[in-house]
Amino acid sequence: MKGEGYFDIVNYPDIHFISTGITAGANKGTYLLTGRLTIKNIVREIKFPFVATADGEGYVLKGSFKIKRKDFNVGGTSTIADELEVLLDVQAKKA
C-alpha cells in the first residue's frame, strides 16, 4: 500500500484533514464534522458524524466516513474495493 500505485509515500508522505466546521447533531454528544481531506495532493470535501464522550481529562471522539479510493488516484486498476471506510477513535485531552 506504500508503493507508487497506491499511496506513493515517497512522493506523498502525508495525508491531511482540515476541519472547516462542526455542527451539533440531534442527540446530545453527536456532531457533524465538515472539512477537506487531502490524499496525494487531491482535495475532497467530506462530512461525517461523530460522537464525543467525556473521559477523565478530556473526550473520546469516535466516528467514521467512506471515501472512494479512485477519487484520490489510489490503487489504479486494482481489484480491491473502490469504497473504503475510515474509522476514527481519537483521545482529546483538555489543555
Secondary structure, 3 states (H helix, E strand, C coil): CCCCCCCCCCCCCCCEEEEEEEEECCCCCEEEEEEEEEECCEEEEEEEEEEEEEECCEEEEEEEEEEEHHHHCCCCCCCCCCEEEEEEEEEEECC
